[in-house]
Amino acid sequence: MPTLSSIIPVPLQDSAISNMDIVKLLNAGGAAGDTIYWNGSNFVRLAKGTATQVLAMNAGATAPTWTNAGALQLIGSATSNGSVSTLTVSGIATGYKILKIFCYGDFAASTDLTLTFNGDSGNNYSDQITDMQTTTVQTGHAEGRANVRLASCVSGDRWGGEVTVFQFSTTSPRLTSSKFAVLPAATTVYDRLVSGKWNNSANEITSVTISNSSAANFSSSTTMVIYGM
């Protein structure tokens, strides 16, 4: 246990010392391995983590938190209220080499589900698509797109899938790999595999947006969740 003199180098009245938050924390005890940090206005205690966990900053870069070493960290999520045609998770901290994007929902109109980064709607994307339905396989490739296509749906279709984004460095394009399953309202389920690229070699990804290309609203069940590593 640290001594008061090692924490408080200047003389103070006993009452002033006893009322200090950090002294209250020290006097309250705790478990071996607990950590004390400043939250902007007071000293607070962070309980120790579990075996093999490491100390990291939270997604908002405002406080330390325990996380599993090498594990995916939750960055943020967005859920439709039924009256929006885009979902965005912003404020993504730099430094992630891999982003995992999970999303699911349904549409009220025929449309493409698309992906963009950092609000970039310029013709800076390319994608390679493979659609597989029963014994039919269709492929397509496009350069100079304004987004990466994730799935194509008609009204009533349900869809879900995941996207992996690779950020090898700040001087190379961002690569995406995704797999989505679509459950059409009238036909059999199909899978879409997509390899994509965002031709931006200057900026790390700080926001991710999925959109309904027809500008029709997402259903209220549509959700996007992003993790980083």
C-alpha positions, 0 to 999 in steps of 0.5 A, a space after each residue: 500500500 503506498 504511503 500518503 507522503 508518496 502520493 501527497 508531497 505537500 503538507 495538508 491538514 488531516 481533514 483535507 487528506 481524509 476527504 481526498 478521493 484517492 485517499 478514500 480509495 486507498 482506505 477502502 481497500 480492494 483486490 490485488 491488481 486493482 488500478 486507480 486512474 483519473 476519470 477527468 474529475 475524480 480518482 476511480 478504481 478499475 477492478 483487476 482483469 482476468 488472467 491473460 487480459 491486457 490493459 487498453 483504452 476503450 473505444 472512446 479513448 476516455 478510460 482504460 479497460 481490460 481486454 483479451 490479448 489479441 481479441 476483437 474489441 467492440 468499436 460501436 454499433 448502429 441500429 435503424 429506427 425504421 426511418 433511415 436509409 443509411 447506418 454509420 458508425 463513426 469515431 473509429 480510433 486509428 491503429 486497427 489493422 483489421 475491422 470486422 463488420 457484422 450486419 443484418 436486416 431487410 428492405 422494403 424496396 428493391 435495392 443494393 446494400 452498399 458499403 462506404 468509408 469515411 463518407 467517401 462517395 466518390 468513384 474510389 471503390 472497386 468490387 468483384 462479386 460472385 452470386 451463388 444460388 442453387 446450381 447457378 453462379 453469376 459473377 461481376 466486376 466493376 472499377 470506379 464505383 462509388 461504393 462496394 456492393 454487399 447484397 442485392 435484394 427485392 422488397 421483403 428479402 432478409 439478409 445478413 453477413 459479415 465484412 472483413 476490412 484489412 488495413 495493411 498500412 496507411 499507404 496502401 488501399 483498404 481491402 474488403 472481403 465479405 460473405 452475405 446470405 440473402 433469404 428472398 421472399 419468393 425464391 431460394 436463399 443465395 450467397 454473395 461473396 465480394 472482394 472489394 477495395 477502397 482506393 485511399 492510401 492516405 487515411 485510416 478508416 474512421 467511419 463505416 456506412 452501409 446504405 440502401 442504394 434506392 434511398 428506401 428506409 432500412 427496417 427497424 430491425 437492421 443493425 450494424 456492429 463493428 469490432 477491431 483488432 
